[in-house]
Structure formats: structure tokens, C-alpha cells
Amino acid sequence: MSTKPKLFSPGPVDVAKETYEAMCSPAIGHRGKDFEELYASVQPGLQEVAKTTRPVFLNTASAWGAMEGAIRNLTQKKVLNLCCGAFSDKWYDVSLRCGKEADKVQVEWGEAITPELVREKLSEGGFDTVTLAHNETSTGVLNPLADIVKAIREFDDIMIVVDTVSSFSAVPTPFDELGVDVLLCGVQKALALPPGLSLMIVSEAALERCKKLPDRGYYFDYNEFEKNHLKNNTPSTPAIPQIYALRERVDFMLSEGLEKRYARHAATNALTHGWVAKHGFENFAPKGYQSKTLTCVKNNLEIDVPGFIKAVRAKHNLLINGGYGKIKGLTFRISNMGNETLETQQELLDALDDVIPDFL
Amino acid sequence: MSTKPKLFSPGPVDVAKETYEAMCSPAIGHRGKDFEELYASVQPGLQEVAKTTRPVFLNTASAWGAMEGAIRNLTQKKVLNLCCGAFSDKWYDVSLRCGKEADKVQVEWGEAITPELVREKLSEGGFDTVTLAHNETSTGVLNPLADIVKAIREFDDIMIVVDTVSSFSAVPTPFDELGVDVLLCGVQKALALPPGLSLMIVSEAALERCKKLPDRGYYFDYNEFEKNHLKNNTPSTPAIPQIYALRERVDFMLSEGLEKRYARHAATNALTHGWVAKHGFENFAPKGYQSKTLTCVKNNLEIDVPGFIKAVRAKHNLLINGGYGKIKGLTFRISNMGNETLETQQELLDALDDVIPDFL
């Protein structure tokens, strides 16, 4: 088997040996006690991570499935998509493709969504759903979630959907306290699982809203997830390997302790920011709105980004990531998601130090 | 780790050690050469199994996602769901939940769909899509696919969607020769992978049809799959572990040889039928329409089915399956899908022989 580079890209990330081992637990049927036990075993831990008493639905699809599902379950009148990068921008497009009326707040890539912008747009009226990417993975911007939620709550009957794809478990996203309606994430980013599963937490209000949408379909239907959850099961055949892996990582998170986990991400992130400053690069995201799980580096020194990434891979078998979409070449991204420690993050930065002189 | 029973249930089935090993291949990013190579590597083999020149889309969802997707991509006027058991019946329900106009041909569970019934219904007019479960997993009925397709083709502009969830690779389903529009299957049945992925083959005509449906969404959009296929990629983050496993099983199938694979399934199926007859049980499916991958046994001897299954599991660590839905208790199911050989199937039947006297 060829040796693939260790991933420091913002998802999928490096997967621990123990996670792979868990993934290979024996095949079980999904309509019986074996699966019910597995399903039930991950709930308390996931609820603790999300700080919620609501169930955490296990969705056999990557996060775009959960994102489309949110629109189909909730948008009756019009959805407002808060757009600040490749992934949040795309959600607007997906809303339209679901046949929904949609409008957006659009800021420049690299900027954050502000409560003021949201308030201004919602004042136009007619919206019943808002979508937000908490941590925009393409730009490394961490949006001010709690403040935005407060602004939205000044308006009535609006469902708040938050994509925490690259923040869940690495920074606090307390579902009940925030009072959002849907929180969703993939598992191949901060959770450090192999891809193929997403998580969805759905408020009671969202559950009630979905029942009013007769064309919401089956596969992502919140009501089906809720009904099956009560039997410790999922509506459709679940990605059992990823759920085994999830159990292993949830146990790991709880044994690490959530506060320590947040602190670890903050520390590896700060270390990476130090590397950026040392070489005279800049952070693409503004101060106060910088992601804790990935660093989007502005290529202000105009290095050959693809060449740099290739050289790091060739010499050290480590993979960082070029910019995404329209900021490809203008930025590059270094992840500190998942299992990285100060030591392993330093190993990456040492490797970057080793290679960068050839590109300056 | 507890020892789980070997699965002889009609999906998920037992997974080979080599498949698990492949699943644990190193994490790779999905927007780069490593994934493109993996994606491209499975196409020729899958196309050979499906006997098609069309691409085989890799859908990160279980088969119900692909089934809902077919409705959302294709049904503009009205869908006809051909219903003959739990799964094909449910497709009608799913069609309605997608907000589509739908009607059905319904036969008794245990009976097959006939071309005559299909022709009669389509004569009413107004349909633009038909769905069929090739092998209805709940009843063990194998529907006469080619004859039904011929009957449908007497009518114009109808998209034919075939669920081959529990038949694909175990019996021939030659996509191009049959001239169907969508063929879909999960991977945890005849393909003997862990669950979490489905396959979709889509005709040129279906691809053209989907472009006319503005609310078809994103996650299952055929046009997105086609566009990404041309770059050896998928629209959303794929279930990479299952795709690694798929590559391993595709290689296995081709090294086994398709004709031999069909013959192996026919032989293990016949062996199981022999066991059924020997004990005076009957086959739930009528002669001429019996599945080659699972045997749905009619409980005409009125044994305690749950007790029997439990005893086989307790004494031999092997798991067969009770009936599904409304025929639970009235039937039980024995799978010969996936990797089973005459020898391993005989091991199961010996175990059943050992336990059955206590229940007769």
C-alpha cells in the first residue's frame, strides 16, 4: 500500500489508528438490538459535546445532505442565506435548487457576518429560515454565532440553521443555550472521523415546523429521524462503520475533557498563527473573527502556492491545502483540527520552515 | 470486543477481512489526485458488472437516498410505483412525500409484478416515471425485469428506475441491454460492503430529463454527479472508506469472474431451497419468481420464529432474519448474498438442522 501524506487540510483530516480499528468492528444488522445498543451508546456523549438535551440524529450523508435537508424541512416562505465564503455562498444556490424562495446577505470573502447586516436584511420581512456557517472553512472566518442568533431572535418565527462543520467539538457550540433550531456538521473535520456521516440536532420547534412541509421527502425528514430515535435507530440503513468510529472518538473526547479539548485547539491554532507572523504572512480572516481550527493564510508574499504544497508533500509527506474556489493561489490553509497536539502541529510547522526558504 | 454473530440476514451481510483492511487505507483528501485515482479505479470494474458504458455514480447515502433522488430528478408529471413488498410499497409513500403525484400497481406480498399489470396501469396515461424493485428483499420475489421493461417501453417518455439493492452483481442486470434509465443499489447486500454508500447508473435520457426539474435539489442531482464524474469526483464529500472497500470487492468480483459469481449465488440459493423443502417448509415466493440471493421461508409449520432465530444465534453465533413488516413471524429469511460459498452456506444449514428439531 502506498504511503499517503498525513493530512493537515481542513477536512478530511488525519484519522487515529484507534478510530480505524473501531470502524472495523464486526458487521451487525441495523434492525436489532446490536445496532440499538451502538446508537444509544453515542447519544449521551454527543449531547454533552453539543450541550443539549435533544437527540443527535445520525445522518448517512455528508454535510451537504444535512444542509439540503434543513431547507427542505424548514423553509415554507423564504430562506435567508448568510454568505461569506465558498460553502456558505453555495447554500444560497442549494436553497434555490430546492425550489425555495431565497435571498442572501453577502459579505466579501474573508469578512465576517455581522448582527447588524442580518438585522437589516430581516427587517425587509418575509423570511422564515436563516442559514449560517459558523466557521467558514474556505476563508477561516469564525462568525459571531451568539450575537447573530440574538439579532435573528428579534424577529418572529424564524428557524436558525447553523453549519458547524469545522467547529463542532473544537469550540463550544452549546445548542440549548444558543437557542438555535438546527445544528449540523460532518464528521471528517473537527471530529476526525473518516467521511460518510453527518450529525443533525433539531429543536422541538423545528420538528413542529417540518410537519407542515408536505414535500420535505423521506431521506432527511426530521420527523422520521425523531420517530426512529425513540427506538434508538435511524430511518434508513446507517453507515455503521462511521458510527463505530464515532463511538470511539466520542469516548476519546470525553476522556480528554471538553475544556482541555477547546484549549488544545486554541493552542495549536495560536502556534500556527505564530508561524504565519514569523514569515511575514498575514491571516486572511480579520482579528476577532479567526477560526480556531484552521488558518487561512493570505499569500501576501506571493509565493508559488501549488509548488510549496507539492514540495512539503514530497519532502515531508505532509499535506496542507491550497485556497478554495476563487481564492485558490491567493491563500493557503493549514488545519489544526482533530487529533493534533502542540507536538504534532510543531512537526508540521518545522516541515514548513524547512521548505519555505525555497519559495520566498 | 464482543463476538457478534456472522450475518446471514439479507443485508447488511458478512464483510470479508480483506474488505475491512481496504476500508482502513490512509485518509486522503477528496479534492485532489489521490481521490481522483481511487474514483477512476473502480469505474471500469463497476461498468463491467453493470454491463454499461455509462458512469457509475458513487452516492454517499444509503439506497433510500438514491430512491428519493430518482423521484426528485425525474418525476415531472406522475410516477407509477410497482409495489410488491415492504420496500417497493414504501417507494410509493416516498414519492408522495417528495410532493409528487403518484399511483401504484399493488400485488399481494409474495407475488410478482407482471408485465400485464404494468401495461394495464400505464394505459390510463399521465405517467412519466416507473419504479421497480428488481428483487424485493422483504418477500424474496425476483420480478421479471426484462419483460416489465419491454411492457413499459410500449409507452412514450417514461423513465424506468430499477432498485437492484439485493440483486446487483449476484444476477445479471445489464444496464445498456435492458435499456432502463436508472439502476441503483446499496452496497451492503450482494456487494458485501459495510453500509454507507449507494450506486446510481443514469441514462443519457434521464440526465436530460433531470435538467428540466428546477427543484431537484443538489445532494442527489444527477447533473452534479455527471459534471463531477468527468473530473473523477463526486459533488459532495464522499464516504472514502466505503469506496476503498468497494475497490477491493470489485477487484474480487472480477477475479472471481461474473459468470462464476452468478453460478455461485445460484448454487448456494439452491442449497438453501433444499433445506427449506427437506423440513417441509415452503418458499414464500412462487416458482419462477424466486430470488437468487435470499430465501423468504413461509412459516407454514408455524414454528416460533423469534425463538428459532435466537437459538441459532445463541448456539452457533449465526444470524438469520425474521420476516419484515407485516409478514414478521409468518416468514423468516436466509441470505446467501455476498461472499458465501457452498461450504459456508452448508455450515449455516447444518446449524439450522441442529436447532430446528426443538421447534418442530
Chai-1 contact restraints between the chains, C-beta under 6 A:
chainA,res_idxA,chainB,res_idxB,connection_type,confidence,min_distance_angstrom,max_distance_angstrom,comment,restraint_id
A,K4,B,P26,contact,1.0,0.0,6.0,A-B,restraint_1
A,K4,B,I28,contact,1.0,0.0,6.0,A-B,restraint_2
A,L7,B,A27,contact,1.0,0.0,6.0,A-B,restraint_3
A,S9,B,G29,contact,1.0,0.0,6.0,A-B,restraint_4
A,P12,B,A27,contact,1.0,0.0,6.0,A-B,restraint_5
A,D14,B,A27,contact,1.0,0.0,6.0,A-B,restraint_6
A,V15,B,A27,contact,1.0,0.0,6.0,A-B,restraint_7
A,Y20,B,C24,contact,1.0,0.0,6.0,A-B,restraint_8
A,C24,B,Y20,contact,1.0,0.0,6.0,A-B,restraint_9
A,P26,B,K4,contact,1.0,0.0,6.0,A-B,restraint_10
A,A27,B,L7,contact,1.0,0.0,6.0,A-B,restraint_11
A,A27,B,P12,contact,1.0,0.0,6.0,A-B,restraint_12
A,A27,B,D14,contact,1.0,0.0,6.0,A-B,restraint_13
A,A27,B,V15,contact,1.0,0.0,6.0,A-B,restraint_14
A,I28,B,K4,contact,1.0,0.0,6.0,A-B,restraint_15
A,G29,B,S9,contact,1.0,0.0,6.0,A-B,restraint_16
A,T60,B,A61,contact,1.0,0.0,6.0,A-B,restraint_17
A,T60,B,S62,contact,1.0,0.0,6.0,A-B,restraint_18
A,T60,B,G196,contact,1.0,0.0,6.0,A-B,restraint_19
A,A61,B,T60,contact,1.0,0.0,6.0,A-B,restraint_20
A,A61,B,A61,contact,1.0,0.0,6.0,A-B,restraint_21
A,S62,B,T60,contact,1.0,0.0,6.0,A-B,restraint_22
A,S62,B,S236,contact,1.0,0.0,6.0,A-B,restraint_23
A,S62,B,T237,contact,1.0,0.0,6.0,A-B,restraint_24
A,W64,B,Y219,contact,1.0,0.0,6.0,A-B,restraint_25
A,W64,B,S236,contact,1.0,0.0,6.0,A-B,restraint_26
A,G65,B,Y219,contact,1.0,0.0,6.0,A-B,restraint_27
A,E68,B,G217,contact,1.0,0.0,6.0,A-B,restraint_28
A,E68,B,Y218,contact,1.0,0.0,6.0,A-B,restraint_29
A,E68,B,Y219,contact,1.0,0.0,6.0,A-B,restraint_30
A,V94,B,Y218,contact,1.0,0.0,6.0,A-B,restraint_31
A,R97,B,G217,contact,1.0,0.0,6.0,A-B,restraint_32
A,R97,B,Y218,contact,1.0,0.0,6.0,A-B,restraint_33
A,C98,B,G217,contact,1.0,0.0,6.0,A-B,restraint_34
A,G99,B,D215,contact,1.0,0.0,6.0,A-B,restraint_35
A,P194,B,I240,contact,1.0,0.0,6.0,A-B,restraint_36
A,P194,B,P241,contact,1.0,0.0,6.0,A-B,restraint_37
A,P195,B,T237,contact,1.0,0.0,6.0,A-B,restraint_38
A,P195,B,A239,contact,1.0,0.0,6.0,A-B,restraint_39
A,P195,B,I240,contact,1.0,0.0,6.0,A-B,restraint_40
A,G196,B,T60,contact,1.0,0.0,6.0,A-B,restraint_41
A,G196,B,G196,contact,1.0,0.0,6.0,A-B,restraint_42
A,G196,B,A239,contact,1.0,0.0,6.0,A-B,restraint_43
A,D215,B,G99,contact,1.0,0.0,6.0,A-B,restraint_44
A,G217,B,E68,contact,1.0,0.0,6.0,A-B,restraint_45
A,G217,B,R97,contact,1.0,0.0,6.0,A-B,restraint_46
A,G217,B,C98,contact,1.0,0.0,6.0,A-B,restraint_47
A,Y218,B,E68,contact,1.0,0.0,6.0,A-B,restraint_48
A,Y218,B,V94,contact,1.0,0.0,6.0,A-B,restraint_49
A,Y218,B,R97,contact,1.0,0.0,6.0,A-B,restraint_50
A,Y219,B,W64,contact,1.0,0.0,6.0,A-B,restraint_51
A,Y219,B,G65,contact,1.0,0.0,6.0,A-B,restraint_52
A,Y219,B,E68,contact,1.0,0.0,6.0,A-B,restraint_53
A,S236,B,S62,contact,1.0,0.0,6.0,A-B,restraint_54
A,S236,B,W64,contact,1.0,0.0,6.0,A-B,restraint_55
A,T237,B,S62,contact,1.0,0.0,6.0,A-B,restraint_56
A,T237,B,P195,contact,1.0,0.0,6.0,A-B,restraint_57
A,A239,B,P195,contact,1.0,0.0,6.0,A-B,restraint_58
A,A239,B,G196,contact,1.0,0.0,6.0,A-B,restraint_59
A,I240,B,P194,contact,1.0,0.0,6.0,A-B,restraint_60
A,I240,B,P195,contact,1.0,0.0,6.0,A-B,restraint_61
A,P241,B,P194,contact,1.0,0.0,6.0,A-B,restraint_62
A,P241,B,P241,contact,1.0,0.0,6.0,A-B,restraint_63
